[in-house]
């Protein structure tokens, strides 16, 4: 039973999306195509311009359509409250 619970929690973690309005630098850095510098740029950008939709991440310098296509299934936008 304990192993099943661990497996379920692991699976949920695999499929959970990263909220780009709240994510830590470590969480952002774990995204495909996002390194430490881009993660830091995302955090700086969102301080002034909270994301309203996932496509807004392309407004961050260094994140274009190719990077967005890689991460769009891994990210989400939730309120910044």
Buried (B, 14 or more C-beta within 10 A) or exposed (E): EEEEEEEEEEEEEEEEBBBBBBBEEEBBBEBEBBEEEBBEBBBEBBEEEBBEEBEBBEEBEEBEEEBBEBBEEBBBBEEEE
